[in-house]
Amino acid sequence: MRRKLACVILVASAFSAPAYATPYRLQGTAYGQAQAPVGLVSLEGDARPTDWVQIEALIWAGAKELGTEADALVAAVRLHDPEHRGDLWLGRQMMTTGALRPVHMDGARGLVRLPWHMTVEAFGGLAVTPNFKLSDEAYDWMAGGRIAQSLPGWGTIGVAYLHRRDDGRAIDHEVGGDLWITPVKGLDLTARAAYDLQNPGLSELIGSVRWSASSAWRVELLTTHRSSARILPATSLFSVLGDVASQYLGGRVRWRAAPRLDLVAEGGARRLSETVVENARARAILRLDDLGRGVLSLELRRQGAPDDAGWTGVRGTLRLPVASKVSLGVEAELVRPDRPATRGEWWPWGLVAASFQPTAAWDVALAAEGSVTREDEASFDVLARVTYRWEAKQ
């Protein structure tokens, strides 16, 4: 039996809602996993003392057993114009800017909405370092922004820019573009691309075309291109050793065969260097009631990989409300690798879970998980979750 490092997580959130809703809520959730709890704690908060001010924070209280100290993942103040003309964020924040990758920053971010459906965004600050500390490097900073133009009735187009330095060395220097348009009813085209200015070349490209022929049929084509050396920071060892770009081309068809039954089929091919591998999946989803509280699904999947590392598998799931306050869940998988290892030709995995909500404030769940993998002859874990919600009005 393998031993897995376990954790207990406590999540709490408090925030103020508009006058017509509950103004303050607090939620605490504790997660436990056998076999050796480590006492990892997280606190999350969101408060809106006025219509102009919103404060949010996500803080890890640390885990002594792991040698980690308390740290803030997010701690920011948002100044919001009630007329929706602009916003200003100050503090530690995680940002996504159009087609560019997310960044974690201590600094400021501002957004202005102009009358002609244009949005201008700019940010600048220091890269996040652990344990509530600001970066102590004089040249460890980042800056960038995005300009987006809304096309009423058609879509949106945007251009973004990012420049980031680490100890004076440029590690990210990118420009990106994103596009979403609906030229005709039922047809959506989306695309985003990032270009590396430091090591000139395409970092990432994602494009899709989705056509909803009717309420029952939907067809989608998807293509991607990723360059690992240009996505990783310039200081990464892997980006120095070389670049192995990957491309993917595939499609997906979804058919609502009955009011409660959806059938999904998708497949494609991925190219890694000079190797082409396949990827295919077929899935049936049956809703057991009109609200979708009970669901039964079955999935067949084929995942190719170089060097006979691919696999073929089947997965089934069941979510069933057995009473107004009790629900059960069952998940099972069976995988056959292309190149069987010493653990056997078939690798099973299963999960059985139950949840109970005695009151509107309390929610309790318990699950048991077992599996066999290439690394482990047998594995068994017990998972638990306890949630408490508190609400109050001003």
Secondary structure, 3 states (H helix, E strand, C coil): CCCCECCCEEEEEEECCCCCCCCEEEEEEEEEECCECCCCEEEEEEECCCCCEEEEEEEEEEEHHHCECCEEEEEEEEEECCCCCEEEEEEEEEECCCCCCCEEEEEEEEEEEECCCEEEEEEEEEECCCCCCCCCCCCCEEEEEEEEEEECCCEEEEEEEEEEEECCEEEEEEEEEEEEECCCCCEEEEEEEEEECCCCEEEEEEEEEEECCCCCEEEEEEEEEECHHHHCCCCCHHHHHCCCCEEEEEEEEEEEEECCEEEEEEEEEEEECCEEEEEEEEEEEEECCCCCCCEEEEEEEEECCHHHCCEEEEEEEEEEECCCCEEEEEEEEEEEECCCECCECCEEEEEEEEEECCCCCEEEEEEEEEECCCCCCCEEEEEEEEEEEEEECC
